[in-house]
Amino acid sequence: MATPLIDIRGLTKAYPGVVANDDISFAIAPGEVHALLGENGAGKSTLVKMIYGLVRPDSGAMTLSGAPFAPSQPREARESGVAMVFQHFSLFDALNVAENIALGMETPPKMRDLARRIREISHEYGLPLDPDRTVGDLSAGERQRVEIVRCLLQDPKLLIMDEPTSVLTPQEVDILFQTLRQLSAEGTSILYISHKLEEIRALCDEATILRLGKVVGTCVPRDTTARDMAEMMVGTALTPPARAGQAPGDVALEVDGLSLRSPSQFGTSLKDLRFTVRQGEILGIGGVAGNGQDELLGALSGELRAARDAVRLAGAPIGHLGPEARRKRGLLTAPEERLGHAAAPDMSLMENALLTGAARKTLAPRGLINWRGARVFAEDIIARFDVRTPGPLSAARALSGGNLQKFVIGREVLQAPEVLVVNQPTWGVDAAAAAAIRQALLDLAKNGAAILCISQDLDELMEIADRFGALNEGRLSEIRPAAGLTVKEIGLMMGGAHGMEVAHAEA
């Protein structure tokens, strides 16, 4: 290996009751694209936070370009040449691109000069941006460009990327990879975190694999199968989800002419959506983030009210009903934002189990809460969905993102819904947990439930969905059988092409 750009030796960080990182050591060469892999809770986030100056290690040391490197805050890391693109964008919708980028700079230049530099850098790296556009009007892919260009303006030596493709179409992923390869060729090192192992194989030169806070292996991704990498991460053999293949039953959920104005200034209104989901069927809805997915889930959950007949459950109109009335009738939902929407951060898992399970699990008969029953329900979710937590009294915010996701999905699945609507069911979840969640959805469909799965993970939708449609600017494409669809066709549908347009573009 060439002289490392960054050399990490023996980094250890412990919190009460858990060692997040235990004697972590590896190095990244100049220009190398290095993958960091591991299950949820394996220690990836803690490690990159130490590199970026958000967390101080208990022991161990780092060198950057041969000099000691121990940032106590992100500003010091940035000044040393380390930049990071986070999984969750930190942008203000009401400000324009240049104003958002200026907020992330220690000493921003005059706005006119900054706008010129944004245009130059964004075009140089194939990520064109208009510095005067309001961020609230940008697509998810364009918002990610803002974050990347903000980092590139720092001329980084090391660029850390956390789940960078989770909100991108296949075409946008190709553009991003071209940019990262260009940066690599120019000598910038990249530390790349993703659960999408085929992407790791296509992009990365080396991979370091963490399990339970320790380095358990390294590999060359292009010479290692995705399955082998996944099994190194979890330490056991993986069983792919098994489909039942049964014929669908009666229509359980019908959406007919659903139009809905978004309550958010920067949201996407729904425009005449029409589809059905039958018993025992999984309908997959793809689309880049921000194209109406949240509004669709809100219209189906009852958080946003639609016309009475626009939504029907087992033939009965429910568009005018609120969330609790729909839950009692068997329509359950699991939103994308798990902390703050799907779960109350400071409430315990037992209390969060009660919040949505009170009616269907009879946890509050005659208005009196059955706390023992709520605890048993929470313990059942924890056990059956392998939620890594000390117990049902732990606060939701204390769980890793992947473990909280397993809890949220398990909470809804174990209530035996007639219809389940899930948005991003395996977002930010490791391979083993994702397989378990997908199998739970397949098992639920096998038992007769109708499932609407909204996801930006196309591999996920092709693995579990019987039929597929795509949302674009609040409009739904033609619903097509999932079997036989190509990634290119799906990407075109997500980009707004429909019917003959897709066929013509494919030809």
N, C-alpha and C positions, 0 to 999 in steps of 0.2 A: 504494500500500500504506500502511496505517496505520503509526504509529510502531511499530517492531518491539518485541516483548517481548524476543527474543534476536536479536542481530546477530552473525554469524560472519564474520570477514574474514581470509582468507589462512592458515587453519590448515594446518600442514604437520607431518607426523610420519614419520620414517624409521627403519627397523630395518636391521640388516646385510643387504645384498643386495636390499632392497625399500623403496620409498617407499609407505607405506600410505595416506597422505593428502598430496596435492600441491596446495597453494594453494586450499583449500576455502573458498568464500564463499556464504552465503545467509542469509536472515532469516526469522523466523516472527512473525507479528502476534499480538496478544492474541486469544484465542478461536479461532485458526486450527488446523485439523487438517492437518498437513503430512506428506506421505509422503516417506520416504527409501528410494530404490530402487537396486538394483544387483545384479550377479552375486555369487556367493560370491567373497570375496577382493577385492571392489571398494573396500573401505575403510569400510563402514558401521559395523562394530563398533568400530573404532579411533576413529571420529569421535564416536560417542555416549559412549565411554569418556572422551574428553577433556571432553565437556560435563558428564559426571557426576563428574569428578575422579578417575577411575581411572588415567588416563594424562596425562602432561604434554606439551603440544605443543612442537615444536622452534622454531616461529615462528608468527606470526599472533596475533590477539587476538579476544576476545569481549566483548560488553556485554550485560547483563541489566537490563531496565527502565532503560536509559540509563547505567548505572554499569558500570565495568570488572568483568569476571567472569573469574576464573582460579582455579577450585577446585583445591587440591592433594590433596584426598581427598573421598570421597563425603559425609562429614559436612558439609563446607563447602558442597557443592552443595545438600544438603537444607536447610541453614539459609538458603540464598539462595532457596529455593522450587523447586528442581528435584528431581523424584522419578522413579524408574525401576522398571518392572515387567519383569523379565528373562524370557527365553525359558525358562530352567530355573529352576523354583521353588526357593527357599532356605528350606525349611520342615522342622521336626522332627516326624516322624510321631507320636512318643510324647507330645508336648505338645499342649495344647488351643489353640484359635484365639487366645484372649486372650494366652496365654503366648508364642506365636509372634510376635504383633504387638508385644508388649512388648520382645522381644529386638531388634527393629529400631528402637527409639526411644532417643534419647539420654537423656532423663529421663522414663521412663514414669510415669504417675500410679498411684494405688492400683488394684489389680486390679478392685475393685468399680466404680470410676469409669470405668476403661478399658472394662470390659464394657458399661456403659451407653452410652458413646460409640460403641462398635462397633455396637451395635444401632441407634442413631440414624442413624449415617452409612450403614450398609449398607441400611437401609430407605429412607432419603432418596434414594439413587441406584439403587434397584431391584435391589440385590445382597444379599438377606437372608442373614444369618449368625448362627449361635448361637455366642457366644463360648466356651461351655463344651464344645463338641464336640471330640473328639480329632481332630487333623488326619489321622491315619492312616485314619480312617473316612470321610473326605470324598472325593467324586468329584473328577476333575481340574478340572472347571468350578468347583466350590466352593473348591478350593485356589487357583485363580486369583483368586477373589473375595477371599480372605484377603490376597493380595499387593496387589490394587488398593485394598482398604479400608485397608491399612497405609499406602499412599501418600496416600490421601485424608485421613487423619487429620493429615497434615502441611500440609493446605490448600495444595497446590502451585500455582505459577504455570505451570510447564511439566511435563507428564507424558510421559515417554518410554516407549513400549511396543514390545517386541521380539517379533515373531511371536506376538501374543496369542491368535490363534484356532486355533492348531495342535492343541489338545487339546479343542476344543469341538464340540458338536453344532450343527446349523444353528439350532435354537431358542435355544441359549445364545449364539450369535453375534449373533442379533437383540437379545437382552437387553443384551449388552455394547455394541453400537452405540448403543442407546438411552441407556445411561449416558454414553458418550463424547460424544454429541450434547448431553446435558444439561450436562456439564462445559464443553463448548465455548460453549454459550449463556451460561454464567455467567462466561465470560472466561478459562477455563483453556486454555492452548495445549497441543497434543498433537503430539508427533513420533512418527510411526507407521511401523514397519518391518514389511514383510510381503512374501512372495513371491506372495501370492494377489491377483492384479491386479484381479479383479472386485470384491473387497472394497475395494481402494484407490479404484476408480471410484465405489463406492457411498458411501464415507465421507469421503474427503479433499478439501480445498479446493485444495491445491497439491501439486506433487511435484518433488523435486530428484533427479536421476538421476546416479549415480556409475558410472564405469567405469575400472578400473585406477587407482583413487585420485584421479581428477579428476572435477570436475563437467562432464558432457557435455551437459546439457540440463535444462530445466524444462518443466512442462506443467500444464494444468488437467485432472485425471484424468477428470472427468465428460465432458469434450469430447474425450477421447483413447481409442482402443480399447486393450484389454488387449494385443493383438498389437503395436500400435505402441509401447506402453511397453516391452514385452519386447524388441523389436528395438532400441530406443534403449539398453537396458541392455547388450545383447551386441554391438551394432555390426554385426550381420548379419541377413539374413532368416532366419526360423525356419520349419522344416518340421514340421508336426504329425505325431505318431506314426501309422504306417499299420498297420491291422489286416489280417491275412491272410484271415480268414473261413472257415478250413477246418473240417470236421467233426471233433469230438473222437474219439480212439481208445479203447483199452482203459483200464480203471481202473488208475491207477498208484499212487495213495495212497488208502487206505480207513481211516477212523476210525469205530469202532463201539463205542458205550457208553463213551467215554473220560471217566472221572471221576478227579480228581486233587486231593488236598489241597495247597494252596499252602504252600511251605516258609516263607513270610514271614508274620509276624503280621498284617501289613496288606495282604497279597496277596489274590487272589480265587481260590477253588477252582473247578475245572472240574466241571461237572455234566452227565453223560450226553451228551457231544457225539457227533453222528453226521453224517458227510458223506463224499463221495468227490471226488477230483479225477482227471480223465482225461488221457491223453496229448494234448498240443496245446491244453489248456484252461487258462484263468486263472480261479481262484475267488477273488473278493474278499471279505475279511472286514472289516467296518467295526466301529466302536465307540469310545466315549469311552475315553481312557486309564484303565487301572486296572480294567478289566472282565474280565481273564483273558487278555489278549493275550500277556503275557510267559510266563505259565504254559503257554499253548498252544504257543508256540514252543519252550519248554523240553521239553515232552512229545514234540514231533515231532523235535527235534534229538537227544534222548537224554540231555540234561542232567538231566531229571527222568524217572524210570522209571515207566512205566505197566504195566497188566496186559499180559501177553504178546500177547493177541489184540486189544487195543484199537487198535493201530496196525499196519496191514499195508502192505507195499511190494511191488507186483507180485504180490499174493496171499500173500506170505510174512509171518508174524508177526514184528514187530521191536520191539514195545513194551518188551521186556526188554533190548534192546541199548543199548550206550553210543554216544556221538557218533562215535567213529572207525569202529566197525563199520558204522554207518549210512552214513557218508560213503563207505566202500568200496563199498557197495551202490548208491550213487548218490543218496542223499537229503542234500542240502546246505542249509544255513540261513545267513541273514544277520540277526542280531538288531538291535533298535532302537538300543541303546546302542553307538555305534560306537567310542568311546574308552574302553577298559577291558573291553569284552565282545567286540566284533567285532575290535578291534585292540588290541595291547599298546602303550601310549603311548610308552614309551621305546625300543622296538625299532624298527629300520629298516623301511622298506617291504619290502625284500628278505626280512627275517626274518619279517615278518607274512605275506608271500606263502607262505613255507614252512610256517607254522603250520597252515594249513588245506589247503594244496595238496600236502603231502608224499606222500600216498597216491595220489591220482588223477593227479598230474603226475610220479610216480616220482622224487621229489626226495631220497629217502633209501634208495636200494637197499642191501639187506643191512645197514641200520643206519648207513651212512656218508652224511653230508649232501653233496649235490651243490650246492655254493654257486654254481657257475657257472650251473647250471640254474635255481636259485632267483632269481638276478639276471636272467636272461633272461625268466623268467616275470613278475617284477615290472616289468621294462621293457615287456613286452608289455601288461600292464594299464595302465600309465601312458600308453602311446601310443594304445591303442585306446579308452580312456575319457577321454582328454584331462584327465588328472590334473595340475594345475598344481603342480609341485614341481621342485626342482633335480635330483632323481634318485633312484634306488632306495635310496641309503644315507641319505636323510633320515629322521628319526624321525617316527613317525606323529603325535605331538602337534604337530609343526611345521606340519602342513597345516591349512588352514581346514576347517571342518566339512563344507562341501559337497564339497571335493576329497577328503577322507578317505572320505566316503560313496561317491563315484564309485569310489574304489579298492576299497572293501569289496565293493560290488556286482559290479564287474568281476572281482575275484578269484574269486567264486563262479560267475559266468556262464561264464568262460573255462575252467572245469573240466568243462563239458558235463554238468551234472547230469541224472539221470532225473527227479528231483523237486526243485524249489527252493522253499523257504519263506522269505519275506522279510517283515520287520516294519518298517513305515515306510520304504520304499525311497527316497523323495525328501524326507524330513523336513529342513527347513531348507536346501533346495537351490534354486538359482535356476532361472528358467524354461528356459533352454537346457539346463542339466544335467539337470533333471527330464525334459525331452522325450527326451534321449539315454538316460537310464536306462529310461524306459518303453518306448522303442523296442527296447532290448536285451532286455527281458522279453518283448515281443511277438515278437521274432525267435526267442528261445529256445523259446517255445511253438510257433511256426511249424515249428521243427525237431523237434517231438515231445515236448518236455519238459512235464511237468505243473507248474503254478505255483500256489502258495497265497500270495496277497498280502494281508497284514494291514496296514491303513492307516486313519488318521483323516482322510485327505484324500479326501473324497467325489468331487470332480471327477476325481481320479486313478483311483479305482475304476471310475467310470462310463466313463472313457476306455479302460481296458484290460481290464476284467473281463467274462467271459462270463456268470457267475452271481454272485449276491451274497447274503451273510448277515451278520447283526450279532450281536456278543457283548454281553450285558448281564448283569452279576453272575454271570459264569461259565456262562451258558446261551447256546445258539446259536439264533437265530431260524430260521424256515423258510428254506431256500435257494431263491431266486427268480431267474429270468432278469434280468440287469442292464438289458437294453434295455426302455425304457418305464417304469422306476421313476422316481417323482418325488422331489425333495429332501425333500418333506414326508413321504412314505412311508418313506424311508430314515431320516429323523430319528426317526420313531415306532418303527421297528424297533430303532434304537440305544437308544431310551429304554425298551425292554422290551416294547413292544406286539407282538403276533404275530398272524398269520393274519387272522381275521375282525376282530380289534381294529383292525388297520391299515386295513382296508377301511371299517369303520364310522367311524373317526376321519377318514379322508380324505373320506368322504361328508358 
